[in-house]
Amino acid sequence: MKLSVVLATYNEEKNIKDCLNSVKDLADEIVVVDGSSSDQTRNIAKELGAKVFKVKNQLMFHINKQKALDLAKGEWILQLDADERITPELKEEIQSTINNQQSTIDAFFIPRKNYFLTKFLTKGGQYPDYVIRLVKKEKAYFPCKSVHEQIEVKGNVGHLKNPLIHWAYRSLASYIKRANHYTDLTAKELLEKKVGFSLFTQLKYLIWLPAVTFFKIFIRHKGFIDGFAGFVFALFSGLHYPIAYIKYWELKRAKK
């Protein structure tokens, strides 16, 4: 078996069909690890020929992504999210890459185009947004420690040229829903690290980090070129830190 495509899902009935259809002529097997979705995600995936495994939904969703990697039987593994799509050009490049028996590369970064509100972002660090997605079996794993982590690779990493399409946030509501989940995870990380509540720490998370993040995305990485969408993305990226810190404060108070 040459290539396994793997996904970890939770309530993705609106996305899963288009995602799996984009890889149906590429994958030798499709593995879906589903976190007990309450919608039709599992049924749709089964109808499209995927091997579906129902598991517990995890706050740290990388745990289920790792389970999907472990279940794959292919020599190569392509890890996707349900809101991502493979283009014909990327499909051809992946086929050529995995058929190259001379390659000493164990994993590949793939550039990613991210949709936000009204457009695919071109700046602000959002393109090319390189992510490790194509890996050799047993050469890569998720540390499962941080929401922002990449797959870690035991070996050499190369780069593909054609982009992965990421229909990330088609509305502000979808962005806020996911941001709420991400800030929950960061608050839990702060709790585990026992971050303090000194004046310095409060200034760091409530003012310094959001300001620096906004500046990096909107000014340094030229997010302003994407207009209002670029401004909103930079603004909410910065707000991640004070929201997570306040949630952490709530967790500490609840424990007391």
SEKEFI-506695 format. One record per atom (N, C-alpha, C): residue in one letter; x, y, z. Coordinates in steps of 0.2 Angstrom, whole numbers, plus 5000, padded with zeros to 4 digits. Example, Ala and Ser with C-alpha at 12.3 -4.5 7.8 and 13.67 -1.06 7.14 Angstrom:
<pts>
A506649725039 A506249785039 A506649845039 S506449895035 S506849955036 S506450005039 
</pts>
This chain:
<pts>
M500449945000 M500050005000 M500450065000 K500350114995 K500850164994 K500650224998 L500050244998 L499850315002 L499250305006 S499250325012 S498650325016 S498550405017 V497850425017 V497650485019 V497250485025 V497450525030 V497150515037 V496950585039 L496350575043 L496050635046 L495750625053 A495750675057 A495450675063 A494850715063 T494250695064 T493650735063 T493250745069 Y492850795069 Y492250805074 Y491750855071 N491150825070 N490650865067 N490850905061 E491050865056 E491350895050 E490850875044 E490250865045 E489850845039 E489750895033 K489950955035 K489951015029 K490551015025 N491050985028 N491750985025 N491950915022 I491750865025 I492150795024 I492050775017 K491450785014 K491350755007 K491850785002 D491950855002 D492350884997 D493050864999 C493250865005 C493950845007 C494150775004 L493650725005 L493850655003 L493750654996 N493350684992 N493350684985 N493950714982 S494250754985 S494850784982 S495450734982 V495450684986 V495950634987 V495750564984 K495150554982 K494950494980 K495350454975 D495650494970 D496050464965 D496750454967 L496950484973 L497650484976 L497750434981 A497350414985 A497450374991 A497350304990 D497750264993 D497650184993 D497150164998 E497150215004 E496650205009 E496550265012 I495950275015 I495750335019 I495550315026 V495950345031 V495750335038 V495450395041 V494950385044 V494550445048 V494450415055 V494850455059 V494750445067 V494250505069 D493650485071 D493150535072 D492950535080 G492950595083 G492850605090 G492150605092 S491850555090 S491050545092 S490650595090 S490750615083 S490250665080 S489550655081 S489150705082 S488450705083 S488050715077 D488450725071 D488150745065 D488250685060 Q488250695054 Q488350635049 Q489050625046 T489550645050 T490250645048 T490450575046 R490350525051 R490550455050 R490150425044 N489550435044 N489150405038 N489350425031 I489550495031 I489750515024 I490450485023 A490850485028 A491550455026 A491550385024 K491050345028 K491050275026 K490750265019 E490250305017 E489950305010 E490550325005 L491050355007 L491550375002 L492150325002 G492050275006 G492550225006 G493050225011 A493050275016 A493550275021 A493450225027 K493950205030 K493950165036 K493850215042 V493350205045 V493150255051 V493150225057 F493450255062 F493550235069 F493250285074 K492750265078 K492450315082 K492850315089 V493050365091 V493450375098 V493150435102 K493450445108 K493250495112 K493450565109 N493050615109 N493350685107 N493850715112 Q494350735110 Q494850765114 Q494950835114 L495050875120 L495150945120 L495850955116 M496350915117 M496950915113 M496850875107 F496550905101 F496350865096 F496950835092 H497550845094 H498150815090 H498250745093 I497850725098 I497850655101 I497550615096 N496950635093 N496650595088 N496950595081 K497350655080 K497750655074 K498350595074 Q498650595080 Q499150545081 Q498850475080 K498250465083 K497950395082 K497850375075 A497650425071 A497550415064 A498150395060 L498750435062 L499450415060 L499550345061 D499450325067 D499550255070 D499150205066 L498550215064 L498150165061 L498350165053 A498650205050 A498850205043 A499250145041 K499150115036 K499550065034 K500050075028 G499950135025 G500350155019 G501050165020 E501450165015 E502150185016 E502250255017 W501850295014 W501750365015 W501150385018 I501050445021 I500450465025 I500350535023 L499750555021 L499550625020 L499050645025 Q499250685030 Q498850705035 Q498450765033 L497750765033 L497350825032 L496850845037 D496550905037 D496050925041 D495450925036 A494850915039 A494250915034 A494050975030 D494351035032 D494251095028 D494751105024 E495151055022 E495751065017 E495551025011 R495851045005 R495751014999 R496351014995 I496450954991 I497050944987 I496850964980 T497251004977 T497151024970 T497450974965 P497250974959 P497450924954 P498250934953 E498550994954 E499251004953 E499650974959 L499350984965 L499650954971 L499650884971 K499050854969 K498950784968 K499550754964 E499650784958 E500150754953 E500850764956 E500950814960 E501650824963 E501750774969 I501250754973 I501250704978 I501350634975 Q501050624969 Q501150554966 Q501850544963 S502050604960 S502750604958 S503250594964 T503150624969 T503550624975 T503650554978 I503050524979 I503050464983 I503250404978 N503250414972 N503550364967 N504250374966 N504550424969 N505350434968 N505650384973 Q505850334971 Q506250284975 Q506950304978 Q507150354974 Q507850374976 Q507850434982 S507250454984 S507250504988 S507450484995 T507850534998 T508050525005 T507750565010 I507150595007 I506750645012 I506250605015 D506150615022 D505650575026 D504950615027 A504950675025 A504350715026 A504350775022 F503750805020 F503750865016 F503350925019 F503550985019 F503151045020 F502751055014 I502151075015 I501651095009 I501451165010 P501551205006 P501251275006 P500451275007 R500151315011 R499451315012 R499151385011 K498651385007 K498251455006 K497651455011 N497651505015 N497151505020 N496551555018 Y495951535019 Y495351575017 Y495151605024 F495051675024 F494851715030 F494251765028 L493651755030 L493051795029 L492851805022 T493351835018 T493151855011 T493651835006 K494251815008 K494751805003 K495251755005 F495651735001 F496251695003 F496851745005 L497051745011 L497551795013 L498251775009 T498551835008 T499151825004 T499751855008 K499651885014 K500151915018 K500051895025 G500351925030 G500251915037 G500451855039 G500951825036 G501251755038 G500751695036 Q500251715032 Q499751665030 Q499851635023 Y500251655019 Y500451625013 Y501151645011 P501651595010 P501451525010 P501551505017 D500951475020 D500951445027 D501151375026 Y501751365027 Y502051295026 Y501851245032 V501551185031 V501451135036 V501651075033 I501951035038 I502150965037 I501550915036 R501450895031 R500850845030 R500950785026 L501450775022 L501650715019 L502250685022 V502150625025 V502650595029 V502750525028 K503350495029 K503450425029 K503150395035 K502850335034 K502650295040 K503150285045 E502950305051 E503350295057 E503950345058 K503950395053 K504450445053 K504250505056 A503650515058 A503350575061 A502850565066 Y502750615071 Y502250605076 Y502050675079 F501450675082 F501250735085 F501450735093 P501850785095 P501950785102 P501350795107 C500850825104 C500250825108 C500350865115 K500650925114 K500850965120 K500551035119 S500451055112 S500251125111 S499851125105 V499351175105 V498851185099 V499251205093 H499851245094 H500151275089 H500751225086 E500751165088 E501351125086 E501251095079 Q501851085076 Q501951055070 Q502050975071 I501950935066 I502150865066 I502950865067 E503250825072 E503950825072 E504150765068 V504750765065 V504950715060 V505650695062 K505750625062 K506350595063 K506750585056 G507050635054 G507350625047 G507350695044 N507450685037 N507550745033 N506850775030 V506750835030 V506150865028 V506250915021 G505850895016 G505950935010 G505250985009 H505251015003 H504651055002 H504351044995 L503651044995 L503251034989 L503151104987 K502951114980 K502851184978 K502051204977 N501651154976 N500951174975 N500551174981 P500151224982 P499851234988 P499251194990 L499151184996 L498551144999 L498051205000 I497351194999 I496851244999 I496551235006 H496551285010 H496251275017 H495651325018 W495051295018 W494451335018 W494351345026 A494751385029 A494751395036 A494151425039 Y494051495037 Y493551535041 Y493151575036 R492551545034 R492151575029 R491751625032 S491751635039 S491351685042 S491651695049 L491451755052 L491751775058 L491551725064 A490951705063 A490651655068 A491051595068 S491251565062 S491651505062 S492351515065 Y492651575064 Y493251595067 Y493251595075 I492751635077 I492651635084 I492551575088 K492151525085 K492051465087 K492751425088 R493151425083 R493751385084 R494251425088 A494251495088 A494651535093 A494551515100 N493851505101 N493651485108 N493951425110 H494051375106 H494351315107 H495051315108 Y495451355104 Y496151365105 Y496351405111 T495951455113 T496051485119 T495951445125 D495451395125 D495351345130 D496051305131 L496351285126 L496951245126 L497551285129 T497551345127 T498151395129 T498051405137 A497451415139 A497251425146 A497551365150 K497351305147 K497551245151 K498351235151 E498651255146 E499451255146 E499651305151 L499351365152 L499651415157 L499551385164 L498951345165 L498851315171 L499351265173 E499551225168 E500051165169 E500751195170 K500851255167 K501551295168 K501551335174 K500951345178 K500851385184 K501151455183 V500851485177 V501051555176 V500751595181 G501151645183 G500951685189 G500451745187 F500351785192 F499851845191 F500151905193 S500851915193 S501151975195 S500952025190 L501152095191 L500952145187 L501352135180 F501952115180 F502352105174 F502052055170 T501751995173 T501451945169 T500751965166 Q500452005170 Q499752035167 Q499852075161 L500352125162 L500552165156 L500752125150 K501152075151 K501352035146 K500852005142 Y500351975145 Y499851935142 Y499251985140 L499152035143 L498552075142 L498752135137 I499352155137 I499552215133 I500152195128 W500652175131 W501252165127 W501252115121 L501052055123 L500951995118 L500452015112 P499852035114 P499352055109 P499652115104 A499952165107 A500252215103 A500752195098 V501252155101 V501752125097 V501552085091 T501052035093 T500751995088 T500452035082 F500052085084 F499652125079 F500252155075 F500752185078 F501252225074 F501552175069 K501752115071 K502152065067 K501652045061 I501052035062 I500652005057 I500452065052 F500252125055 F499952175051 F500452225048 I501052235051 I501552275049 I502152235046 R502452195050 R503152165048 R502952115042 H502452075043 H502252025038 H501752055033 K501652115033 K501252155028 K500552135027 G500252115033 G499552095033 G499052155030 F499352215031 F498952275028 F498752265021 I499152225017 I499052215010 I498352185009 D498152135013 D497552105013 D496952145015 G497052215016 G496452255018 G496152245024 F495452255024 F495152245031 F495152175034 A495152125029 A495152055031 A495852045035 G496352075032 G497052065035 G497052105042 F496752155043 F496752195049 F496352155054 V495752125052 V495352085057 V495752025059 F496151995055 F496551935056 F497051945061 A497452005060 A497952025065 A497652045071 L497152075072 L496752095078 L496652035082 F496251995079 F496051935083 F496551885085 S497151885081 S497651845082 S498051875089 G498051935089 G498351965095 G497851955102 L497251955101 L496751945106 L496751875109 H497051835106 H497151765108 H497451765115 Y497951805116 Y498351805123 Y497951825129 P497651885128 P497251905134 P496651865135 I496351835130 I495751795131 I495951735135 A496451705132 A496751645136 A496951655143 Y497251715144 Y497551725151 Y496951735156 I496451765153 I495851775158 I495451715159 K495451665154 K495151605155 K495551565160 Y496251575160 Y496751545165 Y496551565172 W496451635172 W496251665179 W495651635181 E495151625177 E494551585179 E494651515182 L495051485178 L495251415180 L495551415187 K495951455188 K496351465195 K495851475200 R495351525199 R494851535204 R494451475205 A494251445200 A493751385201 A494151335205 K494751325204 K495151275208 K495151285215 K495151355217 K495151375224 K494551365227 
</pts>
